[in-house]
Amino acid sequence: MSAPLDGRTRVAVQLGKAASWLSRAAGRGSGAIIGGRVALALEPRALERLTSGRRVILVTGTNGKTTTTRMITEALGARGEIATNATGANMPDGHVAALMNKPKAGYAVLEVDEMHLDQVAEQAHPAMLVLLNLSRDQLDRVGEIRTVEQRIRKVVEANPNAVVVANADDPFIVSAAQSAKDVEWVAMGSSWRGDSASCPRCGHHIDTSTTEWHCTCGLRRPTPGWTFDGDTVTAPDGTKLELNLQLPGAFNRGNAAVALATAYRQGVRFQDIVMKLNQVSSVDGRYRDVNVNGRKARLLLAKNPASWLASLDLISDGDRPMVLVVNSREADGFDVSWLWDVHFEQLLGRRVVVAGGRAADLSVRLKYADVPHTVVKDSVAAIQSLPPGDVDVLANYTAFRDLVAKVGSEK
């Protein structure tokens, strides 16, 4: 259970909750961000006060944070009430909002933007750090991933008592995590190698010709304790765990393996973890099927080259028409040069419609890929332009959020 709050923090929390309520009452959204922002303005150390006495697990990386956080939260459900930022509000104001809404929760499982991990860890004193992957994303805000790796590495070094669960297949994550005293290495797999050609430690070429990647400086893939083959996860003690996930794709099996490792280190039984993971069917609207005037649209989120590649691989064996939606608002990053790193050529033969604020940029990219397509700027109208039936919809962050707000409640 969290520690008792001092008077100033109690007032900050009360006013933050009031701001959240007013935001919801005015129809301005969930109120999560504004509530946390008000509380932090009144008490800058609110995050530290609200995490005191709780067992804190921080989840970070470029892709998979929201899904893995949800999986860990579900798997830990048997341990009692858990505070978590379920909607992906992954900066301090979102963390404060999540924590003040669950004052009695003994656990806090928080998705953290990789650029804010140092600030959050300094106040939250995590029991566990979950490190997923690093790749290019929002270059205008985040910058070069070597800088991100160095910041995460410093967080690991500053929290020597934290158990680290880390992706053994990502050279940048391995570099950041290798100094930890207690590491659970998980083989998450990776189909994206576009950002790991050179070593984060010495700058020399990394040999990624096999899964056992290595550099001449000594940085190499550690032997993972947790591995998965198809739907079977193998634990460090050799136990075989059969998953039957509702969430699709190899990347979600990797996320599940991380959740298994994390929950197991918190004392949850294997069978209980697997049961909970198999029950997760959607995450904040992702992977849901929604009906849009007779079109059964599967909604997928893809934000950067690595996640677009994973999503395209997921649907590559089908022939359903597709709607691709790209914006470039502040939450997405204004730079869309990453479009040229996505292998859209694999969409040849599919019926494709593009939409969103950067539909023109995406259209140019598809023309160079020789992929026939049409442009319908509004995402709902783009779906409706297709014949009734099954449709795959891939959208980046704000495009996905807006689409879920418009059609996500339709069954």
N, C-alpha and C positions, 0 to 999 in steps of 0.2 A: 504494500500500500504506500502511496505517496506520503511524504512528510507533511506535517501541518504547515499552512502558509502564514507568513507574517501579514500584518494589517495592510501594508501598502499593496502587496501582491493580491490579497483578497479583494481589495477595492478595484484593482486593475482587471481582475478576472470578471468581477460583476459587471463593470462597465463594458468590457469586451463582449460578454454575453448579450448585454443589452444592444450593443451595436450590431451584432449578428442577427438578433431578433428583428430589429428595425429594417435591416437589409432584406431579410426574407419577407417581412410584411409588405415591403415596398415593391416586391417582385424583382429585386436586383440580383438574385442568385442565392446560393446557399448561405452566404454570410461568413464563411470560414475565414477568408482572407482578412476582411475588415475587422472581424472580432479579434483575431490575433494581432493585427496591426495596432488597434487601439490599446490592447493590453500591453504590448511592447513599448508603445509611446509613453505610457504611464509608469511602467516598470521595466527598464531595459534588461534586467536580469530575470525576467519572468520565465524564460526557458529553463534556466538553472533551478529556479525555485520549484517549478512544476515537475521537473524530472527527479528531484531529490527524493530518495527512498524508493524509486522504481527501478526495475531491471530494464535497461534500455538497449534495444537492438537497432542499429542504424544500417540501412540498406542503400547502397549507392552504385553508380555506374551509368553508362550512357543509355543502354537499352535494358528493358526488363524490370525496372525498379518497381513500378506499380504492381505488376503481376506477381513478382516474387514477394513483395511486402504483403500482398493479400494472401498468398499461399502460406507464408510463415504465420500470419495472424490466425488463419483458420487452423493450422496445425497445432498452435499453442492454445487453442480455445479451451482445452481441458484444464489448463493451468489457472484459469480464472479470467476475470475481466481484463481486456486489453485496450489501451488507447492507441489509435493508429490514424494516420491521415489517408483515409481510404480513397479520397477523390484525387490524390496525386498532388495536393498543394504542398510542395516539397521544400519550401524555404521556411525560415524561422517563424514567420507569421502563421503559416499553415500548421506548423508543429505546435505552437502555443494554442491555437484554436482546438486542435485535436486533444491536447492534454487537458485543457480546462473543461472540456465537455465530458471527460471521464476522470473525475478527480479521485475516485477510489481504485482505479485500475493499478494493479501491481506491476504490470508489464507495459512497456511502450515500444511498439514496433513502428519505426518511422522511416519512410522513404525520404532520402536527402539528395537534393541537387548536388552534383559533384563539386561545384564551385563554392558551396556553402558547408561542406562537410567539416572543414576545420573549425569554423565558427560554432557549428552545432555541437561537435564533439567536445569542444573546450568547455561548454556549459553543461552538456548532458552526461558526461563521464560514462560512455557506453560500456556495457558488459560484453557486447559482441559487435563486430564490424563485418558486414556482408559486402564483398567487393565483386561485382559482376563482370564488367567489361569496360573498355575505353575505346572510343572511335570518334572521328570527326563529327561535330554536331554544333550548330549555332556558332560558327567561327567568329562572327562579329561580337559575340558576347563571351563565349568560353575561351576562345583562342586555341592555340596549338596544344595537342593532347600531351605533349611532353611536360608542359607546365602543369596540367591537371595531375599527371602521374606524380610529379614531385610534391604537389600539395597533399595528395592522398598518402604518399610515403611518410610525410612529416606527421600526419595524423596517426598512422600506425605506430611510429616511433614514440609519439607523445602519450600513447595509451598502451603501455606494455602489458597491462593486466587484462586487456580485452582479448577474447577469443576471436580469431579472424577466420571467416569462411570465404575462400577465394577461388576464383576461376583459374585452374591450372593451364588452360589453353590460350590465355591472353598474356602475351609477353609484358604488356604495360602493367597489368594487375599483378603478375608475379613479381615484377620489379618493385612495385609498391608494397607488397605484402611479405616479401621474403625475410625481412628483419623481425617479424612477429615471433614471439616466444611460443605461441600455441596457434597453429594453423590447421584448418581442415581444408585440404586441397580437393576441389571437385572438378571432374572432367566435364565441362559444360558443352564442349564442342564449339566450333566456329567455322562458318563458311565464308566469313569476310576477313581477308588478309590485307586489305588496302591500306591500313595504317600501321602495319607491323613489319615493314620491310627493313627498318633500321632499328638498332638496339637503343632502348631508352637510357641505358647506362653508359655506353661508349660510342654510340653513333654508327658502329659498323653494321654490316649486313647480317640479318638473322636468317639462318637457313630454315625455311618453313616447308621444305620439300616433303617432309613426313610429319606426322602428328607430333613426333618427338623433336620439336623445334629447339634450336640452340644458337648461341653466339660464341665467338672465339674468346670473349672476355670471361666466360664462365656462366653467364645467365642462360638458363635452360629450363625446359619444362620439368617441373617437379613430378614425382610419382604421385598420382592422385589416389586418395583413399576412397573416394566416392566416384563410381563410374556408372554409365548406363549404356545398355545395348538394346535398342528398340524400346520396349516398355518395361524392361527389367533394370532396376537400379541395384548395384552391388555396394554394400556398406564395407567399411574398413575391416570388419571382422569376418567378411565373406558371406554375410546374410544376403540372400536374394529377395528383392522386394518387387512384386508385380504391380505396376501402375495401370490404371484404366482411366486416364485423364479425359475429361470432356474438352479441355482446351487443346487446340490442334498444334502440330508442328514439333520438330525436334528441339527448337529453342525453348519451348515450354516444358519439354521433358528435362532440359538442362536446368531451367528455373525450379522445377520440382525437386531435382536432386539437391539443389542448394537449400531449399526449404526443408528437405529431409535432414540434411546435415545440421542445419541450424536448430530445428526443433528437437532432434535427438540429443544435442549437447545441452538442451534445457530439460532433459529428463523425460520427454514424452516417448511412449512406446511406439515401436515401428508400426504396428498394426493400426494404432490410432492416427498416426500421421498420414499413412496411406489412405485411410478411409476419408479423412478430411480433404486431402488433396484431390481425390477423385470426385468430390462433390462440387468443386469450383467449376462453374459453367460459363461465367463471363466476369470481366473485371472492368468496372467503371464504363460499361457499355461496349467494351471490346469483345469481338468474336460473337456478338449477338446477331440473331436474324430478326429483322424487322420487316413489316409489311408496308410497302409504299404503293398504294393504289394497284395492288395485284402483283407487284414485284417483290419477291422475297430477297431482301438485300442483306448480305453478310457484311458486317462492319469491321474493318481492320484498321489499326493505327500503324503508320509507318512515318518516321520522322527524319531519317538520315540514311546514307547509303547502306549501312549495315542492316538496319531494320527493314528498308525497302527490299533488299536482297532476300532477307528471311521470309518476308511476306509473299514476294513473288515466287519463291521456291515452294511455299506452302500451297499455292493455287496453280502451280505450273502444269499439273497433270489433268486439269479440267478444261472445259471449253465454254464456260459461262462468260457472258459479256461482263465488261469491267467498267467501272467509273473510277477515275483517278482524280483526286482533289488536292490542290496545293495552294496554301496561303503563305505569306511572309510577313506576318505581324510580329510584334515584339516577342511574344511567347514562342514563336517559331524560329526566330532569327531572320534577319532581313536578307541575308545572303542565300541565294538558291543555286549557287554554282555546283552544289553537290548533285544536282540532277544529272550532270554529265558523267557521274561515276556509277549511276544505276544502270544495270543491263536491261534496258527496256526492250532490247531486241528479242528477248524470249516471248514477247507478247504477240509476235507475228502469228496471224491466223485467228486471233481473238477479236471480237468486236469491242472497241474501246471508245469511251467518251471522256473528255477531260473537262474539269471545272475548277472553280476557285479563283482567288485573287491573282494568282500567277499562272492561270490557264494558258496564256500566250507563251510564256517561257517553256512550260511543259509541252505545248504543241510543237514548238521549234525542236525540242529534244527528240520527240517522237518522229518528226519528219526526217531527222538525221538517222534515226534507227529504222527508217522505212516501215514504220508501223502506221497503217491507215487509221484515222480516228476522226471524230467530230468534236467540236467545242460547244459546250452549253455551260455558260459561266456559273449559273446557280446549281448547287449540288443536288437539290431535290428535283429540280427540273431535268437535270442530267439523268437521274435514275428513271424518271418518268418518260424520258425520250426512248427508252429501250422497250422491247416487247415484254408483256407479262411473263413472269417466270423467275428463275434464280439469277441473281446479280452479285458479283463481288465488288465491294467498295473499299478502296484504299485511300486514306486521307491522312495528311499530317496534322499536327496537334490542334491548332485552332479550327481548322476545317473539320476535323473529327468532332471536336467539342460542339461546334455549331450544328453539325448534322445530327448528333445525338439529341441536342436540345429540340430540334425540329421534329424528328421522327422516332427518337429512341423509346418513347412510351407506347408506340404503336405495336401491336402484337401481330 
